[in-house]
Structures are given as structure tokens and as C-alpha cells.
């Protein structure tokens, strides 16, 4: 069995009567029956961890993970200190070890395990992943074109593997050294993508029927990665305009062949 020792302060310390100087020991939580480590060892995180995100139920820390026979590893610790997110943590751990296991270390952080303990009837849960940078600091519609293109590639890889993230937003997209990785997989699910067209940044937005109703369509519409299908046309006389003044008119551009805009998958 693997045990995790945490020495830094947690938001729940006062509520559970824990002294910060006392290490908090959590047990490795096997996600599958054959996932139990065969040897006993203790993993530790350094006491000078830094806070990355604060929440009413969840805090995220950056720390150094110390393991026997390994060098220090820069990791992120996602800790549920409320006892209310136990099920969500198990769902996320399952996604890392099953749905997106093939992408760990590339477009998904490396997953080191899920740990739990109970203090004063409160379940403390911790997910450990490699540290992969900070969330995007700008809204996606305002991000550089190369970043948007990289996101298209990342999300397409996930969907081709039959996985829907379920919560694509800026806070769940990390950027480090120019590389994007997706986090927070608790809402992930298997899916069969019904997409008919390729994703082309800047192309005119297709209809849901043309593209296929799915997470990709909704997300890319919301984030402004397609161009509008209407354009203002100034200087048109409107016969029923009593003032006789000119006003703008929206004209929808809709080619008969959608492959002109997008091409097939």
C-alpha cells in the first residue's frame, strides 16, 4: 500500500482538530481491483507548498512530491477538504486511469493517484497530477490564433478517442511552455461523435445539423472560433422605411456546398 503524508496546513485543520505540525496520512485509493500497489511505501509532499486555487470545498496546491527511488516531482494536489466531493474525485480518478490514460503526459497531466482519509467524520480526498502550468489568463475568443489552433487539435484528439470532457472552459485549460493540457475530468464520459465536418478556425459557423450536435459544436460556438454567418451590408434602401434613410441589413452567407467552408472529416 502507498501512503501519502501531507505536512502543510489545510483549510479544514481547525474543524478536524489537526495540528499543522502533525503529518496527515492518506491511503492510496485503488480505482480498479488490480490497481493496488504491491509494496508498502510512503510518499511525501514538501511543507512549503503554494496555493494555486482556493474554493469553499476544494483547494489546489503546488508542491514537490517525494517518492522512494525517484527524484522530486513538481505536482499539483487537488484536495477536497469538505468531504462533499468524494464521488466527483472518484469519477475524475477513473477518467484519468481509463478514459484518457493514453493521453497522460501529452495533452493530459500525468496522474499519480487518488488518496483518502477520514478525520472527525470528514472524508479528505486528494488527487495528485503533474504540475502543468497556470489556467489561461485570457478569454479564448481573445487568445492568439496559434493557441486556438492548438486547442482545436487537443480537443479533436480527445473526441476521436471517444471521450467528451464535459466542462471545457478556460479554468480547465493549462498552459506551460506554450503547450496546452486539459484538467478537471470529473464530468468526462464516453461518447460517439456524430461530427460531419472538420474544425477550421475562422470558417463560417455551420448549423448544428451540418456539423453534428455535440460538445465540440457548443464549445467552439461559445468561444468564438468560427466566423459569423451574417455580415452588415450598408447603404441599402428599405422601401418600408418612412424616413427614407438608409440602415444596415444582415445578409446570411450560406453556400450550397458546406465542404467549401469546412471540408469533410
Rosetta blueprint (number, residue, H / E / L):
1 X L
2 X E
3 X E
4 X E
5 X E
6 X E
7 X L
8 X L
9 X L
10 X L
11 X L
12 X L
13 X H
14 X H
15 X H
16 X H
17 X L
18 X L
19 X L
20 X L
21 X L
22 X L
23 X L
24 X E
25 X E
26 X E
27 X E
28 X E
29 X L
30 X L
31 X L
32 X L
33 X H
34 X H
35 X H
36 X L
37 X L
38 X L
39 X L
40 X L
41 X E
42 X E
43 X E
44 X E
45 X E
46 X L
47 X L
48 X L
49 X L
50 X E
51 X E
52 X E
53 X E
54 X L
55 X L
56 X L
57 X L
58 X E
59 X E
60 X E
61 X E
62 X E
63 X E
64 X E
65 X E
66 X E
67 X L
68 X L
69 X L
70 X L
71 X L
72 X L
73 X E
74 X E
75 X E
76 X E
77 X E
78 X E
79 X E
80 X E
81 X L
82 X L
83 X L
84 X L
85 X L
86 X H
87 X H
88 X H
89 X H
90 X H
91 X H
92 X H
93 X H
94 X H
95 X H
96 X H
97 X H
98 X H
99 X H
100 X L
101 X H
102 X H
103 X H
104 X E
105 X L
106 X L
107 X L
108 X E
109 X L
110 X L
111 X E
112 X E
113 X E
114 X E
115 X E
116 X E
117 X E
118 X E
119 X E
120 X L
121 X L
122 X E
123 X E
124 X E
125 X E
126 X E
127 X E
128 X E
129 X E
130 X E
131 X L
132 X L
133 X L
134 X E
135 X E
136 X L
137 X L
138 X L
139 X L
140 X H
141 X H
142 X H
143 X L
144 X L
145 X H
146 X H
147 X H
148 X H
149 X H
150 X H
151 X H
152 X H
153 X H
154 X H
155 X H
156 X H
157 X H
158 X H
159 X H
160 X H
161 X L
162 X L
163 X E
164 X E
165 X L
166 X L
167 X L
168 X L
169 X L
170 X H
171 X H
172 X H
173 X E
174 X E
175 X E
176 X E
177 X L
178 X L
179 X E
180 X E
181 X E
182 X E
183 X L
184 X L
185 X L
186 X L
187 X L
188 X L
189 X E
190 X E
191 X L
192 X L
193 X L
194 X L
195 X L
196 X L
197 X E
198 X L
199 X L
200 X L
201 X L
202 X L
203 X L
204 X E
205 X L
206 X L
207 X L
208 X H
209 X H
210 X H
211 X H
212 X L
213 X L
214 X L
215 X H
216 X H
217 X H
218 X H
219 X H
220 X H
221 X H
222 X H
223 X L
224 X L
225 X L
226 X L
227 X E
228 X L
229 X L
230 X E
231 X E
232 X E
233 X E
234 X E
235 X E
236 X E
237 X L
238 X L
239 X L
240 X L
241 X L
242 X L
243 X L
244 X L
245 X L
246 X L
247 X E
248 X E
249 X E
250 X E
251 X E
252 X E
253 X L
254 X L
255 X L
256 X L
257 X L
258 X H
259 X H
260 X H
261 X L
262 X L
263 X L
264 X E
265 X L
